[in-house]
Amino acid sequence: MKSRSTTQTWIARSTPNPNAALRLFCFPYAGGGSVVFHHWGAELPDDIEVCAVKLPGRENRLAEPPFDRIAPLVQALAAGLSPYLDRPFAFFGHSLGGLVSFELMHELLRQRRPSPVHLLISAMRAPHVPSTIAPIHHLPTPDFIERLRDMKGTPEAILNNRDMMELMLPVLRADFAISETYQPSAKAPLACPITALCGLEDTIISEQALHAWEQYTRHTFTVHNIAGGHFLSIVNGQKCWKKLGKP
């Protein structure tokens, strides 16, 4: 088994670009993988290299146990991504990925490593804003699957496929445990801009919860309202990045 700290393990690049002016690290939602960002490289300017983050327990890391707490995850990410931090970079995180990217930024600051020039948060409430949804990671499997069905983020074909769900359940439970056990701590505002993406039909994260990210930066803060619900807004993430231009 490969070490969790190897860069080959943590990063997927559909279009490697060693001469890129900026690396855009993309962090997926709960249960998601790097494949959701596979097309981003073709949609963005040539001088941006998309680096999709691959987490344990999914894709070619199925043999590795997934993390179920955020502190060890961001510590492992800081080590695994370290060789890629040799040029300007930015973070995009969707839902759980937004929380992970935020905590990773502070872990990099704690270790006195380079920091992102921009943080783009999609469909994730600010750290201090409590969730409006009851925890589900501990539920019995039938109840857990039914709650996933209510969230409308997992296709019915997968929810009804017993073999597929056996593979995905440990990752889904672990990812939800990261979010549901998370305890925010006092942190100094970040020096980089924060942009938040708000899905106009999102029934999980409110616009107010996204606006609350403003207190986490001493730089500029912007909210973009975009078409789609909680899971559809990720489709428009690369479009928003194109509008932002180079940081």
N, C-alpha and C positions, 0 to 999 in steps of 0.2 A: 504494500500500500504506500502511496506517495505521502510525503509529509504535507500537513496542512499549510506549511509556511512557504512552499514553493510557488513561485509566480505562475508557472505553467498550470498549477492547480486552480488558482484563484481567478484567473483572467481568461476571457474569451474575446478574440478580436477577429471579426469577420473580414476586415480589411486592414491588416497591419500597416502602419505608416510610421516608420522610424524617424521621419523628418517632420512630423506633425508639430505645429506651433502650440497645440493644446491637446491634452488628453482629457476625455470626458468619461469618468467612471460612473457606471449606471448600476444601481442597486434595486433588485426586484422586490415585489410584494410577497406576502406570506404564501409559501408554497410555490412561488414562481422561480424561474431559472433564467440563465443568461440568454436563452433563445428568444425571449420577448424583445430583446434589443438587437436582434440579428440584422434587421433591415436599416437600423439607424445610420450606419456608416454611409450608405448610399444616399441618404436624405440630407446629410449635413455637408458643410463646406469641406473641401479636400484637405485643408490644413488642421482639421479636427480628427483625432483618432478616438474612436469609441472603444472603450474597454469595459465590457459587460462582466460584472462580478458573478463568479460561480461559487455557490456556498455548498458546504458538505451535505450529503444525503440526497443529492439530486444530480441528474445528467450523468457525467462520467465520474461522479463522486458518490455513487450510491452505496458503496461499501463503508463510507465514513459516517459515524454518528453525527446527526445534526446538533448544532448548539441550541440550547433552550434558555440561555441567559445572555444578556447583551454584553456584559463586561468581558468575559472570555472571548466572545466573538470579535469584538472590536480590537482586542489585543492581538488576536491571530491575524486579523485583516491588516493591522498596522505593519506587522512583520511581513506578511505575504505581498503587500502592495509596495513595499519600500523601494525595490529596484525601479519601479515605474514613476517615482516621484522626482525624476531628474529634470523635469521641465514643467512649465505652468500646467495646472490641471484644475478640473472642476468636478463637483459631485452632482449627480441627479439621483434622487431616491423616490420611489413610488410607494405610498402606503408604509408598510413596515420598513421598506428600504429607505424612506425619508428619515425615520428615527435612527436607523443604523448608520446612515451617512453622517447625521448630526453628531452622534456620539463618537464616531470615528474621527471626525474633525477635532474634537476635544482631546481624544487620545493622542493624536498626532501632535497637538500643541503641548500636551503634558510631556511627551517624549522629545520635544524640541525638534521635531521634524518639519519638513515643508508642509504648508497648509494650502487648501484649495483657494482659488481666486474667486469662486462663486459657488453658492449652494442653491440648488433648485429642488424644492420640495413639492411633491405631487400627492394630493389626496391623503395627507397625514396631519392630524391635529398637532398643535404646539405641545412640547413636552409637559408643561404644567396643566394642560387642559385635560380633565378626566374624561375617560371614555363613557359614551352613552350606551354602550352595549355590554351586557353581562359577560363575564369570562366563560370561555367554552373549552379551553384546552384540556380540562380534567373530565369532561363529560364522557359517559359511556358511548361507545362507537355509534350506535344508531342515532342517539341524540346529537352527537357531534356532527355527523353527516347531514342530519336534518337542518342544523343551524347553518352549515355551509351552503346548503340548498337555498335557504332564506336570503343569504347574502348575494346570491346570483353571480358569484365570481368563478365558480367551478362548473364546467359543462355537465349537463345531465348524463351524457354518454360516459363520462368518467365516474361520476357519483354512482352510477348503476353498474359499473364494471368492478366486480369484487377483486379481481387480481390487481387491477390498477390502483384501487383504493388501498390494498394491503401495502403497496409500495409507497404510496403518498401519505398515508396517515401519520407515520412517525415524523415526517418533515412538517406536515401541517400542524400537528400538535406542538412540536417544538417551536415553530415560528410564532404561533399564537401565544405560547408560553412566554416568549421573549417580550412581546408587546404587553401581555396582561400582567406580568410580574415586574415590569419596568417601574423604577422609582426615580423621578427626576431629582437632581441635586443642583445646588447653586453653582452657576457658572458665569464667568464674565462674558459680555456680549462679544460676538465674533467681529473680526475686522473686515470681513468680506461681505459683499451684497448677498441678500437672500431674496429669492423669487419663489413665490408660492403659486401653485396651480390649483384652481378650484373648479371642479366639475359642476356644471350648472344643474345636473340632475343627480348629484351625489346625495344619497340618503343616509350615508354612514358618517361622513365628515362635513360639518357645516362650514359656511364661509367665515363665520365668526371665529371658529377654531383655527382656521388657516390664517386669518388676520392676526391672531395672537402670536405668530412667529416674529412679529415686528420687534418685540422686546429682546430678541436674541442676536441682534446685530447693531453695531454702532455705525454701520455703513447704510447704504440705501436698501429699502425694502419695497417690493412690488408684488401685487396680487394680479394674476391673470385669470379671468373667468373664461372657461373654455367649454365647448360642447361635450356632453357625455356624462355618464355616471361615475361611480367610484372606480370601476375597472376600465371604463372606456377612455378616461382622461389620459392614460398612459400613451395611447395612440397619438395624441396630440403633443406629447412632450417634446419631441424633436422639432416640431413646427414652432413651438414657443422658443426653443433654444436658437433657432435660426433668426427669429425676430430680435432676440437679445443682442445678437452679434457677438464679436469677441469681447470678453471682459477686459 
